[in-house]
């Protein structure tokens, strides 16, 4: 593909994202799958254009509004992005490229050429490229670190791998990747993680096919470790989805005991069976939850609630999610989280633990949610996260309070919240 054709493809994808509401990773994946002729360099270039606009959308829209354009489409946003970067060569009228700039677009590009993305007159939420309505909540979450944390949430995330200790240790997995010219370094915090140097296609590698590795952010690995699932225990992963944390729990349990991997959505749960087989996990049973079929109360040593959430902690991977999130959706999610906590509490046996996890940085989904649960439900108490960290991972943890909040700026992970709640022995 020519540079112009790549830009035109990005414009079409940006418009499709705006009209469909489909997550960017899913939409781009489907678009590329239907166009097998698009090579890896072309895919990377198109993704760079699309994600570059998504990561800078608030600032780009501010600049466009300053130029008098208040309802921009994908073409206008990409023109703004390229004009700020002083790179307008793609609009040369070449075949398969975008149509040449109109007179108004030429004036727009000229007005933006050479300008910095940030401007002193921009509100802090524009400079942070976050939603205006969420800015007070994000300031509440980050305090004086607001600007730094938002910048980190807007950066590109690394590719982290969890080593499947049922099949290999970290050294062996690293050697297997090196044999295929893939460089990886140990993750700074997780004892079972590797971080890739650069980006590579992993499903075709022997290390992936043989189940030695799984793609999993370091923060997610830590959350799974803090469940402290032990060999021989009975564990419920109440919102298992595709099974990433179920696999991590099984590895921590050395494939001894039992895991019930549940989800209310059969489609979300569908990939788990092939993943379990590849990882060599035999103790996990997938189960689709139904309204008329309850789980046995008091039956589990550990219950993990990896709750549906805003995904605000994963914005560096899904920058479009900040645009798709609405106040109404956040309210729906927080209500569902409270219901899941109440449901999960009934499943924990005396002396067992309920572990609540989100990939959110918003207080109403995190500590306020857990505080409300503890205030309204007797018999549970928060286990200080430093205590759990010392027991499971070893050494001092990154938090002194009852809960853990991992963030990109402070820890180099996605944003993750973890609360460990222990049921009294009655």
Residue pairs with C-beta under 8 A, 6 or more apart in sequence:
1 9
1 38
1 39
1 42
1 45
1 96
2 94
2 95
2 96
2 97
3 45
3 89
3 90
3 97
4 90
4 91
4 92
4 94
4 96
4 97
4 98
5 96
5 97
6 42
6 45
6 46
6 49
6 90
7 49
7 78
7 82
7 90
7 91
7 97
7 98
8 90
8 96
8 97
8 98
9 31
9 46
10 46
10 49
10 50
10 53
10 74
10 78
11 74
11 75
11 78
11 98
12 74
13 27
13 28
13 31
13 46
13 50
13 74
14 50
14 53
14 73
14 74
14 75
14 77
14 78
15 73
15 74
15 75
16 22
16 27
16 31
17 24
17 27
17 50
17 54
17 74
17 320
18 73
18 74
20 27
21 324
23 318
23 320
23 321
23 324
24 50
24 51
24 54
24 318
24 319
24 320
25 317
25 318
28 46
28 47
28 50
32 38
32 43
38 46
40 201
49 78
49 81
51 156
51 319
52 81
53 60
53 74
53 77
53 78
53 81
54 319
54 320
54 323
55 129
55 154
55 319
56 81
56 117
56 129
56 154
57 77
57 129
57 319
57 323
58 125
58 126
58 128
58 129
58 130
58 131
59 117
59 118
59 122
59 126
59 127
59 129
60 72
60 77
60 80
60 81
60 84
60 117
61 72
61 77
62 119
62 122
62 126
63 80
63 84
63 112
63 115
63 117
63 119
64 70
64 72
64 76
64 77
64 80
64 108
67 108
67 111
67 112
69 76
69 108
72 80
75 98
76 105
76 108
79 88
79 91
79 101
79 105
79 108
79 109
80 108
80 112
82 88
82 90
82 109
83 108
83 109
83 110
83 112
83 113
84 112
84 113
84 115
84 116
84 117
86 113
86 114
88 101
88 109
88 113
90 97
90 98
91 97
91 98
91 99
91 100
91 101
92 100
93 99
93 100
101 109
118 127
123 132
123 135
124 135
124 146
124 147
125 131
125 132
125 134
125 135
127 147
128 135
128 138
128 146
128 147
128 150
128 151
128 154
129 150
129 154
129 319
129 322
130 138
130 150
130 153
130 322
131 322
131 323
131 325
133 327
134 312
134 322
134 325
134 362
137 362
137 363
137 364
138 146
138 149
138 150
138 312
138 361
138 362
139 146
140 363
141 149
141 361
141 362
141 363
141 405
142 148
142 149
142 150
142 361
142 407
145 409
145 410
148 409
149 361
149 407
149 408
149 409
149 410
151 409
152 316
152 407
152 408
152 409
153 312
153 313
153 315
153 316
153 361
153 408
153 415
154 315
154 316
154 319
155 316
155 408
156 316
157 217
157 316
157 317
157 408
157 414
158 195
158 196
158 412
159 195
159 196
159 199
159 200
159 202
159 215
160 187
160 190
160 193
160 194
160 195
160 196
160 215
160 216
160 217
160 218
160 221
161 173
161 184
161 193
161 194
161 195
161 196
161 202
161 213
161 214
161 215
161 216
162 190
162 192
162 193
162 213
162 214
162 215
162 216
162 221
162 247
162 248
162 251
163 169
163 170
163 173
163 192
163 193
163 194
163 212
163 213
164 173
164 211
164 212
164 213
164 214
164 247
164 251
164 279
164 280
165 192
165 251
165 254
166 211
166 250
166 251
166 254
166 255
166 279
166 280
166 281
167 210
167 211
167 212
167 279
167 280
168 176
168 212
170 186
170 191
170 192
170 193
170 194
172 212
173 184
173 194
173 207
173 212
173 213
174 184
174 186
174 194
176 205
176 206
176 207
176 210
176 212
177 183
177 184
177 194
177 205
177 207
177 213
178 184
179 206
180 205
180 206
180 207
182 196
182 200
182 205
182 207
183 196
183 197
183 198
184 194
184 195
184 196
184 197
185 194
185 195
185 197
186 193
186 194
186 195
187 193
187 194
187 195
187 218
187 221
188 218
188 412
189 218
189 222
189 393
189 398
189 411
189 412
189 413
190 218
190 221
190 222
190 225
191 225
191 393
191 394
192 221
192 225
192 251
193 216
193 218
193 221
194 213
195 218
202 208
202 213
202 215
203 209
207 213
209 278
210 278
211 278
211 279
211 280
214 244
214 247
214 248
214 275
214 279
216 244
216 248
217 314
217 317
217 413
217 414
218 412
218 413
219 313
219 359
219 406
219 411
219 413
219 414
219 415
219 416
220 244
220 245
220 248
220 359
220 414
220 416
221 248
222 393
222 404
222 406
222 413
222 416
222 418
223 245
223 306
223 355
223 357
223 416
223 418
224 245
224 248
224 249
224 252
224 304
225 248
225 252
225 392
225 393
226 355
226 385
226 388
226 389
226 392
226 393
226 404
226 418
226 420
227 235
227 245
227 249
227 252
227 302
227 304
227 353
227 355
227 420
228 252
228 302
228 353
228 388
228 391
228 392
228 420
229 235
229 249
229 252
229 253
229 257
229 259
229 301
229 302
230 252
230 253
230 257
230 301
231 253
231 254
231 256
231 257
232 253
232 256
232 257
233 253
233 257
233 258
233 301
233 302
234 257
234 258
234 260
234 299
234 300
234 301
234 302
235 249
235 253
235 257
235 258
235 259
235 260
235 300
235 301
235 302
235 303
235 304
236 259
236 260
236 262
236 295
236 299
236 300
236 302
236 303
236 304
236 344
236 347
237 245
237 246
237 249
237 259
237 260
237 261
237 262
237 304
237 306
238 262
238 303
238 304
238 305
238 306
238 340
238 343
238 344
238 347
239 262
239 263
239 304
239 305
239 306
239 307
239 308
239 340
240 246
240 261
240 262
240 263
240 269
240 272
240 286
240 306
241 263
241 268
241 269
241 272
241 306
242 268
242 269
242 271
242 272
242 275
243 261
243 269
243 271
243 272
243 275
243 276
243 284
243 286
245 304
245 306
245 357
246 259
246 261
246 272
246 276
246 281
246 284
247 275
247 276
247 279
247 281
247 284
249 259
249 284
249 302
249 304
250 259
250 276
250 279
250 281
250 283
250 284
251 279
251 281
253 259
253 283
255 280
255 281
255 282
255 283
256 283
257 283
258 283
258 284
258 285
259 283
259 284
259 285
260 284
260 285
260 287
260 295
260 300
261 269
261 272
261 284
261 285
261 286
261 287
262 269
262 286
262 287
262 288
262 289
262 295
263 269
263 286
263 288
263 289
264 288
264 289
265 288
266 288
269 286
269 288
272 284
272 286
273 286
276 282
276 284
276 286
289 295
295 347
296 347
297 346
297 347
298 346
298 347
298 348
298 349
298 350
299 347
299 349
300 347
300 348
300 349
300 352
301 349
301 352
301 353
302 348
302 352
302 353
302 355
303 344
303 347
303 348
303 352
303 353
303 354
303 355
304 355
304 357
305 340
305 341
305 344
305 354
305 355
305 356
305 357
306 357
306 358
307 336
307 337
307 340
307 341
307 356
307 357
307 358
307 365
308 333
308 336
308 337
308 340
309 333
309 337
309 358
309 359
309 360
309 365
310 321
310 325
310 329
310 330
310 333
310 360
310 362
310 365
311 318
311 321
311 325
311 359
311 360
312 321
312 322
312 325
312 359
312 360
312 361
312 362
312 415
313 358
313 359
313 360
313 361
313 406
313 407
313 414
313 415
313 416
313 417
314 321
314 359
314 414
314 415
315 321
315 322
315 415
316 408
316 414
317 414
330 362
330 364
330 365
333 365
334 364
334 365
334 369
337 358
337 365
337 369
338 369
338 372
338 373
341 354
341 356
341 369
341 370
341 373
341 377
342 373
342 377
344 354
344 356
345 354
345 373
345 377
345 379
345 380
345 423
348 354
348 423
349 423
350 423
350 424
350 425
350 426
351 422
351 423
351 424
351 425
352 422
352 423
353 383
353 420
353 421
353 422
353 423
354 380
354 420
354 421
354 422
354 423
355 418
355 419
355 420
355 421
356 369
356 370
356 373
356 417
356 418
356 419
356 421
357 416
357 417
357 418
357 419
358 365
358 366
358 416
358 417
359 414
359 415
359 416
359 417
360 366
360 415
360 417
361 405
361 407
361 415
361 417
365 417
366 403
366 405
366 417
366 419
367 403
367 405
367 417
367 419
370 382
370 403
370 419
370 421
373 380
373 421
374 380
374 381
374 382
374 421
379 423
379 424
379 426
380 421
380 422
380 423
380 424
381 421
381 422
381 424
382 402
382 403
382 419
382 420
382 421
382 422
383 402
383 420
383 421
383 422
384 401
384 402
385 397
385 399
385 401
385 402
385 403
385 404
385 418
385 419
385 420
386 396
386 397
386 399
386 400
388 397
388 420
389 395
389 396
389 397
389 398
389 399
389 404
390 396
390 397
397 404
398 404
398 406
398 410
398 411
399 405
402 419
403 417
403 418
403 419
404 416
404 417
404 418
404 419
405 415
405 416
405 417
406 413
406 414
406 415
406 416
406 417
406 418
407 413
407 415
408 414
408 415
